[in-house]
Amino acid sequence: MENLGDRIKSKRKLLGMSQSELAEKVGISYAQVGRYETKDVQPPAKTLVAIASALQVSPDYLLHGTPEEKANHELSDTELIELFKAVEKMESADQEVIKKLIDAFIKKEQIQKLMNRVG
C-alpha cells in the first residue's frame, strides 16, 4: 500500500513534474519535497494543501489514497470489505434496505450497551 510520500511522487511523475518544479509551485525547497517523498516526513497542513493543489488532487487523496485504499486501511475484516463492495453494486433501493438493516443492528447494540451500564 502506498504512503503519503509514494502518492506525492507518483502523482508528480504522472504529471511530468520534477521535484524542483513541484517545490517552486508550492514555495518550498526541492530537498523538502524529497524528504516528503522518501523520508516519511509529513508536511504541515498548509503545505499539504499546496502540494495537493499543485498535483491536482485532494489532500485526502495524498493522506489516504483512493476511497478503496482508505476503506481497506480502516477496515480489517476482508469479508466485510467484499460484502460492502457487493452492496455498492446493487440498485439504490436495495442499498437503502441494507443500510437500514445495518443501522438497526448498530442502534440495537448501542441500546444494549446503555442498558448494561444502567443495570
Phi, psi and omega per residue, in radians:
M1 nan 2.388 -3.135
E2 -1.271 2.621 3.018
N3 -1.880 -3.077 -3.110
L4 -0.942 -0.877 -3.124
G5 -1.045 -0.729 3.119
D6 -1.086 -0.735 -3.123
R7 -1.185 -0.692 3.078
I8 -1.053 -0.855 -3.093
K9 -1.096 -0.797 -3.086
S10 -1.188 -0.692 3.099
K11 -1.180 -0.679 3.118
R12 -1.076 -0.812 3.134
K13 -1.158 -0.672 3.117
L14 -1.046 -0.602 3.118
L15 -1.494 0.009 3.132
G16 1.190 0.592 -3.049
M17 -1.895 2.400 3.065
S18 -1.449 2.903 3.063
Q19 -1.054 -0.665 3.134
S20 -1.109 -0.729 3.128
E21 -1.138 -0.759 3.104
L22 -1.100 -0.775 3.140
A23 -1.021 -0.741 -3.141
E24 -1.112 -0.747 3.135
K25 -1.119 -0.591 -3.060
V26 -1.556 -0.442 -3.109
G27 1.535 0.584 3.088
I28 -2.275 3.077 3.127
S29 -1.441 2.703 3.099
Y30 -1.143 -0.501 3.103
A31 -1.123 -0.638 3.116
Q32 -1.173 -0.701 3.067
V33 -1.007 -0.772 3.108
G34 -1.038 -0.698 3.103
R35 -1.130 -0.722 3.119
Y36 -1.106 -0.676 -3.076
E37 -1.341 -0.566 -2.983
T38 -2.110 -0.332 -3.031
K39 -1.818 0.169 -3.133
D40 0.997 0.613 3.074
V41 -1.621 2.299 3.141
Q42 -1.720 2.251 -3.134
P43 -1.253 2.751 3.009
P44 -1.064 2.780 -3.054
A45 -0.955 -0.781 -3.123
K46 -1.066 -0.724 3.124
T47 -1.219 -0.683 3.110
L48 -1.040 -0.764 3.121
V49 -1.087 -0.721 3.136
A50 -1.161 -0.700 3.103
I51 -1.114 -0.808 3.135
A52 -1.023 -0.769 3.132
S53 -1.085 -0.787 3.133
A54 -1.104 -0.558 -3.123
L55 -1.620 0.011 3.091
Q56 1.083 0.705 3.078
V57 -2.363 3.029 3.096
S58 -1.546 2.698 3.027
P59 -1.019 -0.632 3.109
D60 -1.040 -0.709 3.098
Y61 -1.080 -0.778 -3.122
L62 -1.100 -0.681 -3.117
L63 -1.323 -0.711 -2.963
H64 -2.097 -0.196 -3.103
G65 1.486 -2.800 3.137
T66 -1.191 2.830 3.096
P67 -0.956 -0.638 3.133
E68 -1.177 -0.740 3.105
E69 -1.090 -0.706 3.124
K70 -1.099 -0.789 3.134
A71 -1.108 -0.754 3.134
N72 -1.107 -0.601 3.127
H73 -1.268 -0.706 -3.067
E74 -1.439 -0.509 3.117
L75 -1.823 2.266 -3.117
S76 -1.742 -0.304 -3.118
D77 -1.462 1.808 -3.073
T78 -1.127 -0.541 3.109
E79 -1.129 -0.731 3.094
L80 -1.114 -0.717 3.119
I81 -1.024 -0.801 -3.140
E82 -1.136 -0.670 3.097
L83 -1.126 -0.754 3.115
F84 -1.100 -0.654 3.105
K85 -1.127 -0.700 3.129
A86 -1.159 -0.729 3.118
V87 -1.088 -0.683 -3.117
E88 -1.057 -0.432 -3.130
K89 -1.523 -0.127 -3.111
M90 -1.370 2.905 3.063
E91 -1.132 2.647 -3.037
S92 -1.047 -0.612 3.134
A93 -1.108 -0.735 3.097
D94 -1.169 -0.666 3.101
Q95 -1.060 -0.729 -3.139
E96 -1.100 -0.697 3.114
V97 -1.091 -0.776 -3.128
I98 -1.141 -0.717 3.104
K99 -1.060 -0.713 3.139
K100 -1.159 -0.682 3.093
L101 -1.105 -0.804 3.127
I102 -1.074 -0.788 3.132
D103 -1.042 -0.722 3.132
A104 -1.108 -0.738 3.110
F105 -1.135 -0.690 3.118
I106 -1.126 -0.774 3.131
K107 -1.131 -0.678 3.098
K108 -1.060 -0.783 3.124
E109 -1.072 -0.755 3.135
Q110 -1.116 -0.730 3.123
I111 -1.118 -0.745 3.126
Q112 -1.081 -0.704 3.122
K113 -1.135 -0.717 3.102
L114 -1.118 -0.742 -3.136
M115 -1.118 -0.648 3.119
N116 -1.165 -0.589 3.111
R117 -1.223 -0.699 -3.107
V118 -1.272 -0.711 -3.035
G119 -1.511 nan nan
